[in-house]
Amino acid sequence: MRKSSKAAKRYAQTLYNSLSIEELEKVINELTLVNKLIKKDKCLRSVFSSPMFFDKDRMDAIEQITKELNLTRLCKSFVLNVIKKKDVDQISDILTVLMRFYLSAKNMAIAVVTTSALLDKEKHERLKDSLKSRLNKEVEIEYVIDPAIIGGFVVKVEGYVFDVSLKGQLAKLREALLER
């Protein structure tokens, strides 16, 4: 495991162990906003990571972010701690691990479905029910539209990939023909 992954897991584990599920959901939402802001604003990112800036500059930046995003005191202190330890680049990884802990605690999974066009309501519900019965968890579906898969869909959930796309079937057919 990478050093950064270990640090992200430690941060996420600390947050997870110290919060209720409801508090955790709020912190995840707030950290997501902070992460988007830091990723989007190159100047802000440099304030947090460059040694050219003083701690006072970082504190001022955090105060401004707290006001703009209406962050809770808990989220503010967590972000400050991450910044003081010069781990601001870890926030994305922390969120990933924290979201995994949260989903596991709620017995939920998020499936990413790549399809050439959005599924109608009936197909969406059938897919959701099928995934729910296969995983024994509640499932939320996020769609990614990719016309290149031609038809069908590809489902990625909890390390599994279910490819029932026309593009995937053609690739399997090509492999089978090349083996002969």
C-alpha positions in Angstrom: 0.0 0.0 0.0 1.3 3.5 -0.9 2.3 5.9 1.9 -0.4 8.3 0.7 -3.1 5.5 0.8 -2.1 4.6 4.3 -2.3 8.2 5.5 -5.7 8.6 3.8 -7.0 5.5 5.4 -5.8 6.6 8.9 -7.5 10.0 8.5 -10.7 8.4 7.2 -10.6 5.8 10.0 -10.2 8.5 12.6 -13.2 10.4 11.3 -15.3 7.3 10.9 -14.6 6.1 14.4 -15.4 9.5 16.0 -18.7 10.3 14.2 -22.2 9.0 14.0 -23.5 8.0 10.5 -25.5 11.2 10.2 -22.5 13.4 11.2 -20.4 11.4 8.8 -22.7 12.1 5.9 -22.5 15.8 6.7 -18.7 15.8 6.9 -18.5 13.8 3.6 -20.6 16.5 1.9 -18.6 19.3 3.4 -15.2 17.7 2.5 -16.4 17.1 -1.0 -17.1 20.8 -1.4 -13.7 21.7 0.1 -12.0 19.2 -2.2 -13.7 20.6 -5.3 -12.7 24.1 -4.3 -9.1 23.2 -3.7 -8.9 21.2 -7.0 -10.5 24.0 -8.9 -8.5 26.9 -7.5 -4.7 26.7 -8.3 -3.9 29.7 -6.1 -5.7 28.2 -3.1 -3.9 24.9 -3.6 -0.6 26.7 -3.6 -1.5 28.6 -0.4 -1.9 25.2 1.3 1.0 23.4 -0.1 3.7 25.9 -0.9 6.3 26.8 1.8 6.3 30.4 0.6 3.1 31.0 2.6 2.9 31.4 6.3 0.5 29.6 8.7 -1.4 32.9 9.1 -2.1 32.8 5.3 -3.4 29.3 5.6 -5.6 30.2 8.5 -7.0 33.2 6.7 -7.8 31.0 3.7 -9.5 28.4 5.9 -11.6 31.1 7.6 -12.7 32.3 4.1 -13.5 28.8 3.0 -15.4 28.2 6.2 -17.5 31.3 5.7 -18.1 30.6 1.9 -19.1 27.0 2.3 -20.7 27.3 5.8 -18.5 24.5 7.2 -19.1 23.0 10.6 -16.4 23.5 13.2 -15.6 19.7 13.0 -14.9 19.9 9.3 -12.9 23.1 9.6 -10.7 21.6 12.3 -10.2 18.4 10.3 -9.2 20.4 7.2 -6.8 22.5 9.3 -5.2 19.4 10.7 -4.8 17.9 7.2 -3.2 21.2 6.0 -0.9 21.5 9.0 0.4 18.0 8.3 0.9 19.1 4.7 -1.5 16.4 3.5 -3.9 18.6 1.6 -3.3 16.5 -1.5 -4.8 13.5 0.4 -8.3 14.9 0.7 -9.5 13.1 -2.4 -8.1 9.8 -1.1 -9.6 10.4 2.3 -13.0 11.0 0.8 -12.8 7.8 -1.2 -11.9 5.7 1.8 -14.5 7.5 4.0 -17.2 7.0 1.4 -16.4 3.3 1.3 -16.7 3.1 5.1 -19.9 5.0 5.0 -21.5 2.9 2.3 -20.5 -0.3 4.1 -22.0 1.0 7.4 -25.3 1.8 5.5 -25.2 -1.5 3.7 -25.2 0.3 0.4 -23.2 0.3 -2.9 -22.8 2.7 -5.7 -22.9 1.2 -9.2 -21.4 3.2 -12.1 -23.3 2.2 -15.2 -21.9 3.2 -18.6 -24.4 3.1 -21.4 -24.9 4.6 -24.8 -28.2 6.3 -23.7 -30.0 6.7 -20.4 -32.2 3.7 -19.4 -35.9 4.3 -19.1 -37.5 4.0 -15.7 -38.5 0.4 -16.0 -35.1 -0.8 -17.1 -33.4 1.4 -14.4 -35.6 -0.3 -11.7 -34.9 -3.8 -13.1 -31.2 -3.2 -13.1 -31.3 -1.7 -9.6 -33.3 -4.7 -8.3 -31.0 -7.2 -10.0 -27.9 -5.5 -8.5 -29.6 -5.4 -5.1 -30.4 -9.1 -5.1 -26.9 -10.0 -6.3 -25.1 -7.8 -3.8 -27.6 -8.1 -0.9 -27.3 -4.3 -0.5 -29.2 -1.2 -1.4 -27.8 0.2 -4.7 -27.6 3.7 -6.0 -26.8 4.0 -9.7 -24.7 6.7 -11.4 -24.8 6.9 -15.1 -22.0 7.7 -17.6 -23.1 8.2 -21.2 -20.6 6.8 -23.7 -21.9 6.3 -27.3 -18.8 4.2 -28.1 -20.3 1.1 -26.3 -22.9 1.1 -29.1 -25.6 -0.7 -27.0 -26.2 -2.5 -23.7 -24.2 -1.3 -20.7 -21.2 -1.9 -18.4 -21.8 -2.0 -14.7 -18.9 -1.4 -12.2 -19.7 -2.0 -8.6 -17.6 -3.0 -5.6 -14.8 -4.3 -7.7 -17.0 -6.2 -10.1 -17.5 -5.4 -13.7 -20.5 -6.7 -15.6 -20.1 -6.0 -19.3 -23.2 -6.7 -21.4 -22.4 -4.0 -24.0 -22.2 -4.6 -27.7 -18.7 -3.2 -27.7 -17.7 -5.7 -25.0 -19.3 -8.6 -26.9 -17.5 -7.6 -30.1 -14.2 -7.5 -28.3 -14.8 -11.0 -26.9 -15.7 -12.2 -30.4 -12.6 -10.7 -31.9 -10.4 -12.4 -29.2 -12.1 -15.7 -29.9 -11.5 -15.4 -33.6 -7.8 -14.4 -33.1 -7.2 -17.5 -30.9 -8.1 -19.8 -33.7 
